[in-house]
């Protein structure tokens, strides 16, 4: 494995290159007797420790030497002012995996371990941009927020609102956030399963202030089989040294028992508080659905397997209600469907009046979630064009038999718009969204579904007229 890095040290930029191979542990004889080695072999600039052991160590090549060797090895050079890291695996052994499976594993492993660094910062840019290339072919790297089992951790990270502290020692230990959720369907990718997330999500993601995942700590599973939770604990910068000292050589755990004194008390208290929060999240609690007959969240979750479709989806639709958010009987819409039926991101480019230009970009398929203790379905989207937008959600119910009702049965529940949220913290409870486009914000429409139905959504967008 070759690692070619361009990093910033103070006001200067330095290039580094080192190679290593990972093998089994072994023991060999030295002048001081038997000595155990980890099995990690390094290639670079050999340095002598200068002691009586006669043991040397390896430092990376730096500067022009690093650039020259990297170029001779076929690694792409960095632009003059760019920073980053290239990891090249030479003659890889994929074992039982095919090349495509191995590349997918690498891309998924990067996302599940590095996702906090992939989120946009205050300037709208992520600190880390990831790419995977195999024999010249680019392998897609997923958006962490759009990965079903990982997205809730992203939401919890963005909404960390609890400070964990040790009051008697007067120390802030870190910040914590937890998001209840309806368990996504299917299995998470292989790297997540290897990290202990199998099926349901009931874990806390532990990280130090450098925002790299240390571990997904498993907590108790909720009694409701459809429910789960995703939590995030980020150690305070003043506690970084303490948690770093608790990590094994693999940096994939916090072993509090390695510590002593106040450090043991501080780290131990943090872990107990994290586990207590997860225990509280797993405790049974009443969840109601505001309709005639109550529906359990487990049943609701199963109903949500085909939860939202676009106006052009399969089956007929019952669309009814009032002008502010629910389409009237017989009303026609010029919009394209909101649901993208597993097509991935797509743009809707026609507004209600048929005037083109006001686009809505759907970022992923709708997914079930929990908002303020209630089951909702979420459609994430962006407004890519600059200008004052007005976005309206038209809701309906798809009927499995292919028929179409003009109005709901008397007393029947109908889907409702609960509100609109953005990744910048905006929140609106209006039936229509008025927002500026072209600013890169990711918006989410929150819909409360009607029980025992499949909810149909169309987003209608137009540019608002703004008086001078």
C-alpha positions in Angstrom: 0.0 0.0 0.0 1.3 3.5 -0.9 0.2 6.6 0.8 0.9 9.9 -1.0 -0.1 13.0 1.1 -0.1 16.7 0.6 -0.6 18.4 4.0 -0.4 21.9 5.5 2.1 22.4 8.3 1.7 25.9 9.6 2.0 28.2 6.6 3.7 25.8 4.3 2.6 22.8 2.4 4.5 19.5 2.5 4.3 16.4 0.4 4.9 13.0 2.0 5.1 9.4 0.6 5.3 6.1 2.5 4.6 2.5 1.8 3.6 -0.4 4.0 2.4 -3.9 4.1 0.3 -5.6 6.7 1.2 -9.2 7.7 1.0 -11.4 10.8 2.7 -10.7 14.1 6.1 -12.4 14.6 9.0 -12.6 17.1 12.7 -12.3 16.3 15.9 -12.2 18.2 17.7 -8.9 18.9 20.8 -8.0 21.0 18.4 -7.5 23.9 16.7 -10.8 23.5 13.4 -11.8 21.8 11.4 -8.9 20.4 7.8 -9.0 19.1 6.7 -7.1 16.0 3.3 -6.2 14.7 3.8 -7.5 11.2 3.6 -4.0 9.7 6.4 -3.3 7.3 7.3 0.2 6.1 9.1 1.6 3.1 10.5 5.2 3.3 13.5 7.0 4.8 15.2 4.8 7.5 16.2 6.5 10.7 18.3 5.2 13.6 16.9 5.6 17.1 20.3 6.3 18.4 20.0 4.0 21.3 21.6 0.6 22.2 18.8 -1.5 20.7 20.1 -1.0 17.2 16.4 -0.7 16.1 15.6 1.6 13.2 12.4 3.2 12.2 10.9 4.5 9.0 9.8 8.1 8.2 8.0 9.1 5.0 9.8 10.6 2.1 9.1 14.4 2.1 9.3 17.3 -0.3 10.8 16.8 -3.8 11.9 13.3 -3.0 8.3 12.3 -2.2 7.1 14.0 -5.4 9.8 12.3 -7.6 9.2 8.8 -6.3 5.4 9.2 -6.5 5.7 10.3 -10.1 7.9 7.4 -10.9 5.4 5.0 -9.3 2.6 6.5 -11.5 0.7 8.4 -8.9 -1.0 11.5 -10.0 0.7 14.7 -8.7 -1.3 17.2 -6.6 -2.0 20.7 -8.0 0.3 23.4 -6.6 -2.0 24.5 -3.8 -4.1 21.4 -3.2 -4.0 19.2 -0.1 -5.2 15.6 0.2 -4.2 11.9 0.3 -3.9 9.2 -2.4 -4.0 5.6 -1.1 -2.8 3.1 -3.8 -3.2 -0.6 -3.2 -0.6 -2.4 -5.4 -1.6 -5.9 -6.7 -4.5 -6.3 -4.3 -5.7 -9.7 -3.2 -9.5 -9.5 -3.2 -9.9 -13.0 -1.7 -13.4 -14.3 -2.4 -14.7 -10.9 -3.6 -14.8 -9.9 -7.2 -13.1 -6.7 -8.1 -16.4 -4.9 -8.3 -17.4 -6.2 -4.8 -14.1 -5.1 -3.4 -14.4 -1.6 -4.8 -17.9 -1.3 -3.4 -16.6 -2.4 0.0 -13.8 0.2 -0.1 -16.2 3.0 -1.1 -18.8 2.0 1.6 -16.1 1.6 4.3 -14.8 5.1 3.6 -18.3 6.5 4.0 -19.1 4.6 7.2 -15.8 5.6 8.8 -15.2 9.1 7.4 -18.8 10.5 7.0 -18.4 13.4 9.5 -15.6 14.8 7.3 -17.9 14.5 4.3 -20.5 16.9 5.6 -20.5 20.5 4.4 -19.0 23.0 6.8 -19.9 26.6 7.5 -18.6 27.6 4.0 -20.8 25.0 2.3 -17.8 22.8 1.5 -16.9 19.4 3.0 -13.5 19.2 4.7 -12.9 15.9 2.8 -13.9 14.9 -0.7 -13.6 11.2 -1.4 -13.2 9.3 -4.7 -12.4 5.7 -5.6 -10.9 4.6 -8.9 -10.2 1.0 -10.0 -8.1 0.6 -13.2 -9.2 4.0 -14.4 -12.9 3.5 -13.6 -14.5 5.7 -11.0 -16.5 4.0 -8.3 -19.5 6.0 -6.9 -19.2 7.2 -3.3 -22.5 7.6 -1.5 -23.8 10.7 0.2 -23.8 9.8 3.9 -27.1 11.5 4.5 -28.8 9.5 1.8 -27.6 6.0 3.0 -30.7 4.6 4.8 -28.9 3.1 7.9 -26.3 5.9 8.1 -28.5 8.9 7.5 -30.0 8.9 11.0 -26.4 9.2 12.4 -25.9 12.3 10.2 -29.1 13.8 11.5 -28.1 13.1 15.1 -24.7 14.6 14.5 -26.2 17.8 13.1 -28.6 18.1 16.0 -26.3 17.3 19.0 -27.9 19.3 21.7 -26.8 17.7 25.0 -23.5 18.5 26.8 -22.2 15.6 28.8 -20.1 16.7 31.8 -18.6 15.5 35.0 -19.8 18.1 37.5 -17.8 17.1 40.5 -14.6 17.3 38.5 -15.8 20.4 36.6 -15.0 18.9 33.1 -17.0 19.0 29.9 -16.7 15.5 28.3 -18.4 16.0 25.0 -21.6 16.6 23.1 -24.4 14.1 22.4 -27.3 13.8 20.0 -29.8 11.0 19.5 -32.4 10.5 16.8 -35.3 7.9 17.2 -36.1 6.3 13.9 -38.2 3.6 12.1 -35.7 0.9 11.2 -34.8 1.0 7.5 -35.7 -2.1 5.4 -33.0 -4.4 4.3 -29.4 -5.0 5.5 -26.8 -2.2 5.7 -23.7 -2.6 3.5 -21.0 -5.0 4.5 -18.7 -2.5 6.3 -21.6 -1.5 8.6 -22.3 -5.2 9.4 -18.7 -5.7 10.2 -18.9 -2.8 12.6 -21.8 -4.5 14.4 -24.8 -2.9 12.7 -26.9 -5.8 11.5 -30.6 -5.1 10.5 -31.9 -2.7 13.1 -30.0 0.4 14.1 -29.6 0.9 17.9 -26.1 2.3 18.2 -24.1 5.3 19.2 -21.3 6.5 16.9 -18.3 7.5 19.0 -15.8 10.0 17.7 -13.0 12.3 18.9 -12.9 16.0 17.9 -11.1 15.2 14.7 -14.5 13.9 13.5 -13.4 10.4 12.5 -15.5 7.4 13.6 -13.9 5.3 16.3 -16.7 2.8 16.9 -20.4 2.1 16.6 -21.4 1.2 20.2 -24.3 -1.2 20.3 -27.1 -0.3 22.8 -30.2 -2.1 23.9 -32.8 -2.7 21.1 -36.2 -1.0 21.5 -39.0 -3.4 22.3 -40.9 -2.3 19.2 -39.4 -4.3 16.4 -39.8 -1.5 13.9 -38.1 1.2 16.1 -34.5 2.1 16.5 -32.2 5.0 17.3 -29.0 6.5 16.1 -26.8 8.5 18.5 -23.6 10.4 18.2 -21.1 11.3 20.9 -18.3 13.7 20.0 -15.6 14.1 22.6 -14.7 17.6 23.7 -11.4 19.0 22.4 -10.1 19.2 26.0 -10.8 15.5 26.4 -9.1 14.4 23.2 -5.9 13.3 24.9 -7.9 11.2 27.4 -9.9 9.3 24.8 -6.8 8.9 22.6 -5.0 7.2 25.5 -7.9 4.7 25.8 -7.6 3.5 22.2 -5.9 0.3 21.2 -3.3 0.3 18.3 -6.1 -0.2 15.8 -7.9 3.0 17.0 -11.3 1.3 16.8 -12.4 1.3 20.5 -12.3 3.2 23.8 -11.0 0.9 26.5 -11.6 2.8 29.6 -9.9 0.2 31.7 -6.6 1.3 30.2 -6.9 4.6 32.1 -6.4 5.5 35.7 -7.1 8.2 38.2 -9.2 11.2 37.0 -8.9 10.1 33.4 -10.6 6.8 34.2 -13.3 8.6 36.1 -13.9 11.1 33.2 -14.0 8.6 30.4 -15.9 6.1 32.4 -18.6 8.6 33.3 -19.0 9.6 29.6 -19.5 6.0 28.6 -22.0 5.4 31.3 -24.0 8.5 30.3 -24.0 7.4 26.6 -25.3 4.0 27.6 -27.9 5.5 29.9 -29.2 7.7 27.0 -29.4 4.6 24.7 -31.2 2.7 27.5 -33.8 5.5 27.8 -34.2 5.5 24.0 -34.9 1.8 23.9 -37.5 1.9 26.7 -41.1 1.3 25.6 -43.3 4.4 25.2 -46.7 5.0 23.9 -46.8 6.2 20.3 -50.2 7.3 18.8 -51.4 8.0 15.3 -54.0 10.7 15.0 -56.7 8.7 13.2 -59.8 6.7 14.0 -58.0 3.5 14.9 -54.6 3.3 16.4 -51.8 1.7 14.4 -48.6 0.4 16.0 -45.3 1.7 14.7 -44.3 -1.8 13.8 -47.3 -2.2 11.6 -46.8 1.3 10.2 -43.3 0.5 9.3 -44.3 -2.5 7.3 -46.9 -0.4 5.6 -44.2 2.0 4.7 -42.3 -0.4 2.4 -43.9 1.2 -0.6 -44.7 4.4 1.1 -44.5 7.2 -1.4 -44.9 7.3 -5.1 -45.1 10.1 -7.7 -48.2 11.2 -9.5 -47.2 8.9 -12.4 -46.6 5.9 -10.2 -48.4 2.6 -10.4 -52.1 2.3 -9.4 -54.8 4.9 -9.1 -54.8 7.7 -6.7 -57.3 9.2 -4.3 -56.5 12.9 -4.0 -58.6 15.1 -1.8 -58.7 17.8 0.8 -58.3 21.5 0.8 -56.4 23.9 -1.5 -53.5 24.4 1.0 -51.6 21.3 0.4 -54.2 18.7 -0.7 -55.3 18.5 -4.3 -59.0 19.0 -5.0 -61.1 16.4 -6.9 -60.6 16.6 -10.6 -57.8 19.2 -10.3 -55.1 18.6 -12.8 -51.4 19.4 -12.3 -48.7 20.2 -14.8 -45.9 19.0 -12.5 -43.8 15.9 -13.0 -43.9 13.3 -10.2 -42.1 13.8 -7.0 -41.2 10.2 -6.4 -38.3 9.0 -8.6 -39.0 5.2 -8.3 -35.4 4.1 -7.6 -34.0 6.4 -10.3 -31.9 8.4 -7.9 -31.6 12.2 -8.0 -33.9 13.8 -10.6 -35.2 17.2 -11.5 -38.8 18.3 -11.8 -38.8 21.3 -14.2 -42.4 22.2 -14.8 -44.4 24.2 -12.2 -48.1 24.3 -11.7 -48.9 26.8 -14.4 -46.8 24.9 -16.9 -44.1 27.6 -16.9 -40.7 26.0 -17.1 -37.6 27.1 -15.2 -38.5 26.5 -11.5 -36.8 23.2 -10.9 -37.0 20.9 -7.9 -34.1 18.4 -7.6 -35.1 15.2 -5.7 -32.0 13.9 -3.9 -33.3 10.4 -3.1 -36.3 8.2 -2.7 -38.7 9.1 0.1 -38.0 7.3 3.4 -39.8 6.7 6.7 -38.6 8.6 9.8 -39.7 9.9 13.2 -40.3 13.6 13.8 -41.3 14.8 17.3 -42.4 11.3 18.2 -44.6 10.8 15.2 -44.0 8.6 12.1 -43.5 10.7 9.0 -42.3 10.2 5.5 -39.5 12.5 4.2 -38.8 13.7 0.7 -35.4 15.5 0.4 -34.9 18.0 -2.4 -32.9 21.1 -3.5 -33.9 24.2 -5.3 -31.0 24.5 -7.8 -31.9 27.7 -9.6 -31.4 31.2 -8.1 -34.5 33.1 -7.3 -37.5 33.3 -4.9 -39.3 29.9 -5.0 -42.7 28.9 -3.8 -43.0 25.1 -3.4 -46.3 23.3 -2.8 -46.8 19.6 -1.8 -49.8 17.9 -3.4 -50.7 14.8 -1.4 -52.9 11.8 -2.2 -53.4 8.1 -1.5 -52.6 5.4 -4.0 -55.1 2.5 -4.1 -53.7 -1.0 -4.7 -56.6 -2.0 -7.0 -55.8 0.6 -9.6 -59.1 2.5 -8.9 -59.4 6.2 -8.1 -61.6 7.9 -5.6 -62.7 11.5 -5.9 -63.0 12.0 -2.1 -62.1 10.0 1.0 -64.6 7.9 2.9 -66.3 9.8 5.7 -64.0 10.2 8.7 -61.0 8.7 6.8 -57.6 10.0 7.7 -55.7 11.9 4.9 -51.9 12.6 4.6 -50.9 16.0 5.9 -47.9 18.3 5.5 -46.2 18.6 8.8 -43.6 21.1 7.7 -40.4 21.8 5.9 -36.8 21.6 7.3 -33.4 22.4 5.8 -29.9 21.2 6.7 -29.2 24.9 7.7 -31.7 24.7 10.5 -34.7 26.4 8.8 -38.1 25.1 9.8 -41.5 26.1 8.5 -44.9 24.7 9.3 -46.7 26.3 6.4 -48.4 24.2 3.7 -46.3 25.9 1.1 -42.6 26.7 1.3 -41.2 30.1 0.3 -37.4 30.0 0.0 -34.5 31.2 -2.0 -33.1 28.8 -4.6 -29.5 28.3 -5.7 -28.0 28.5 -2.2 -27.2 24.7 -1.9 -29.6 24.0 1.0 -31.0 20.6 1.3 -34.7 20.8 2.1 -36.9 18.0 3.5 -40.7 17.8 3.2 -42.2 16.1 6.2 -45.5 14.3 5.6 -47.7 12.6 8.2 -49.2 9.5 6.3 -52.7 8.2 6.6 -52.7 4.7 8.2 -53.1 1.7 5.9 -52.3 3.7 2.8 -49.5 4.4 0.4 -49.0 8.2 0.2 -48.6 9.9 -3.1 -46.7 13.2 -3.3 -46.2 15.8 -6.1 -44.0 18.8 -5.5 -45.2 21.9 -7.5 -42.6 24.7 -7.8 -42.8 28.2 -9.2 -40.9 31.4 -8.9 -42.6 34.0 -6.7 -43.0 37.5 -8.0 -41.1 40.0 -5.8 -42.0 43.6 -5.9 -39.2 46.1 -6.1 
